[in-house]
Every structure is written in C-alpha cells, then in structure tokens.
Amino acid sequence: MKKLFASTLLSLTIVAFGCFTDSTQSTSVNIPQSLTAITSVAKAEAAPTGIEIGQAAPDFTFIDLTTGNTIKLSDLRDKPVFINFWATWCPPCVKELPHIQTKYEEYNDKMYFVAISVDDDQAEPVAFMRSKNYSFPAGYGNVNEIAQLYQLQAIPASYIIDTNGIIKAKVVGSMNEAALESFIQKGL
C-alpha cells in the first residue's frame, strides 16, 4: 500500500508541478483544488532534488520505441548521451520536442539522443512519435523505477551524460532551441 501511495504521489507531483515547468518562459497554471493538498504535502516532503551534476547516471533498461530492441543506458558509452524525460500529456515537453529533433539531426554523429517517455502506456508515445514524424530515438521503460532512480520531480528533465557515465549537465524544464544548443555544447 505504501508503494502504491508513493507512486501515486510522485505521479501527481510530476503532473502538478513538473509538467508545467518551463525554463524559457513564465507559465500560469490552474492546479485543481483536489490536487493542491496532496501536492503541497508531496512538495514539503520531497527532500531529494534529483540526481545532480557530477554523480553517476543511474543505469536502467528501456525499449527503443522504433525498433523494439531492449537497450541498457550503460551500453551507450562511446559517445556522450543526451537524455530527456518527457510525456505526451505534458505541454512543455511537447513544445520542446521539435527542438530536440533539430539538434538530433545536427549532432547525432557526436552524441546519443534518447527521449524516455514517462507515459503510463507505451503505445501513447509510439503513436505520438509517428504522428509527428520524429526520428530521434525514443524509449520506454519501467516508469516508476526510472522516476525513482532519477528522483524525477518535474518533466521535462534533460541530462548530458559523459562517456564515463557521469552527469555533466542537467536542466529541469523545457528549453527553446538556443537554450538546447547551449545545453548540448556542455557535453561535446
């Protein structure tokens, strides 16, 4: 029961606070009254601020949504990795994806790109990626495990991981193309 409550609380926190985080502009959000008490408790009790720069990137396994292959993050070590946590229901995440596509086309020979969906159902990001004709790699894994490993409290959240598996840069919130370019340069 505690696991279910913790998982639900994390999901509500991400939805209420994280999804609407946008580092490039101010956004006003009306949080439903029914969520206010729960998310206030979650925010007050949420001591971890996420995995930080300089720490080892937690390893996890995910399914490549294009190929269906299972990939382990630690297998991507011959180039830096840009990893983005997102969801189809998150407007700032969706707004950021075209910029990720542009940077993927520009830098995929120098850096791995992986957009990990935290949607509840694997079919949702598959259909979304196809509908938008995005070609950057997208993955899906154990959402609860990944959220816990990365202490995700908001999405979108992006990380640059070096070839030794160390986090070199981190941004919580969506980025416009210029901010994303600057962020990617930290890993090249």
C-alpha positions in Angstrom: 0.0 0.0 0.0 2.9 2.4 0.8 4.4 1.7 -2.6 1.2 2.5 -4.4 0.7 5.7 -2.4 4.3 6.8 -3.0 4.0 6.0 -6.7 0.7 7.9 -7.0 2.1 10.8 -5.0 5.1 11.0 -7.3 2.9 10.9 -10.4 0.7 13.7 -9.0 3.7 15.8 -8.1 5.1 15.5 -11.6 1.8 16.3 -13.2 1.0 19.3 -11.0 4.5 20.8 -10.7 6.8 19.4 -13.2 4.9 19.2 -16.4 4.3 22.9 -16.3 7.8 23.9 -15.5 9.2 25.9 -18.4 12.7 27.5 -18.1 12.2 29.7 -21.1 9.0 31.5 -20.2 6.6 32.1 -17.4 3.6 29.9 -17.3 0.4 30.3 -15.2 -1.3 27.0 -14.3 -4.6 26.4 -12.5 -4.0 23.3 -10.3 -7.3 21.6 -9.4 -8.3 22.1 -5.8 -8.4 18.4 -5.2 -4.6 18.2 -6.1 -3.5 21.2 -4.1 -3.4 19.4 -0.7 -1.8 16.3 -2.0 0.9 18.1 -4.0 1.6 20.5 -1.1 2.4 17.6 1.1 4.5 16.0 -1.6 6.4 19.2 -2.2 7.0 19.6 1.5 8.2 16.0 2.0 10.2 15.8 -1.2 13.7 16.3 0.1 15.7 15.0 -2.9 16.1 17.5 -5.7 17.1 14.9 -8.3 20.3 13.4 -9.4 22.9 16.1 -9.6 25.8 17.1 -11.9 28.9 15.1 -11.1 27.1 12.0 -10.0 27.0 8.7 -11.8 23.9 8.4 -14.0 21.7 5.7 -12.7 21.6 2.8 -15.2 18.3 1.4 -16.5 16.9 -0.6 -19.3 14.4 0.7 -21.9 12.7 -0.4 -25.0 13.6 1.5 -28.2 10.1 2.6 -29.5 11.2 2.4 -33.1 13.0 -0.9 -33.2 11.5 -2.7 -30.2 15.1 -3.5 -29.1 15.9 -3.5 -25.4 18.8 -1.1 -24.6 20.7 -0.5 -21.4 21.7 3.1 -20.8 25.2 2.0 -19.7 25.7 0.4 -23.2 25.8 3.9 -24.7 29.3 4.8 -23.7 31.3 5.5 -26.8 29.6 9.0 -27.2 28.0 11.4 -24.7 24.3 10.9 -24.2 21.6 13.5 -24.2 18.6 12.0 -22.3 15.3 13.7 -21.9 12.4 12.6 -19.8 9.0 13.6 -21.2 5.4 12.6 -21.7 2.7 13.1 -24.4 0.4 14.8 -21.9 2.9 17.4 -20.9 2.6 20.7 -23.0 6.1 22.0 -22.2 7.6 18.5 -23.1 5.7 18.5 -26.4 6.8 22.1 -27.1 10.4 21.1 -26.6 10.4 18.0 -28.9 10.8 19.8 -32.3 14.0 21.4 -30.9 15.3 18.0 -29.9 14.5 16.8 -33.4 16.6 19.7 -34.9 19.5 19.0 -32.6 19.3 15.3 -33.2 19.7 15.9 -36.9 22.6 18.2 -36.3 24.5 16.2 -33.6 23.5 12.5 -33.8 27.0 11.6 -35.1 28.6 13.1 -32.0 26.1 12.3 -29.3 23.4 9.7 -28.5 19.9 11.2 -28.1 17.3 9.3 -26.1 13.9 10.7 -25.1 12.4 8.5 -22.4 8.6 8.6 -22.2 7.1 8.5 -18.7 3.6 8.0 -20.1 1.5 5.3 -18.4 1.2 3.3 -21.6 3.9 2.5 -24.1 1.5 2.8 -27.1 0.9 6.5 -26.4 4.5 7.8 -27.2 4.8 5.3 -30.1 1.7 6.8 -31.8 2.7 10.4 -30.9 6.2 10.0 -32.3 4.8 8.5 -35.6 2.2 11.3 -35.9 4.9 14.0 -35.6 7.4 12.1 -37.9 10.1 12.5 -35.2 13.2 10.4 -36.0 15.2 10.9 -32.8 15.3 7.7 -30.6 12.6 7.5 -28.1 12.4 4.9 -25.3 10.0 3.5 -22.7 10.9 1.6 -19.6 9.7 0.9 -16.1 8.3 4.4 -15.4 8.2 4.0 -11.6 11.8 2.7 -11.4 13.2 5.4 -13.7 11.3 8.2 -11.8 12.8 6.8 -8.6 16.3 6.3 -9.9 16.5 9.9 -11.3 14.4 11.4 -8.4 12.2 13.0 -11.1 10.1 15.7 -9.6 9.3 17.5 -12.8 9.3 16.9 -16.5 10.7 17.7 -19.0 14.1 16.9 -17.4 17.2 16.7 -19.5 20.7 15.4 -18.8 24.0 15.2 -20.5 26.0 12.0 -19.6 29.6 11.7 -20.5 31.4 8.6 -21.8 32.2 7.5 -18.3 28.6 7.6 -17.2 28.8 10.8 -15.2 26.2 13.6 -15.4 27.8 16.7 -16.9 24.7 18.9 -17.2 21.1 19.0 -16.1 18.1 21.1 -16.9 14.6 20.7 -15.4 12.0 22.5 -17.6 11.6 22.9 -21.3 14.3 24.6 -23.5 13.9 26.7 -26.6 16.3 25.9 -29.5 19.0 28.3 -28.3 19.0 27.0 -24.7 19.1 23.4 -26.0 22.1 24.3 -28.2 23.9 25.7 -25.2 23.0 22.7 -23.1 24.2 20.2 -25.7 27.5 22.1 -26.0 28.2 21.2 -22.4 28.5 17.5 -23.5 30.6 17.9 -26.7 
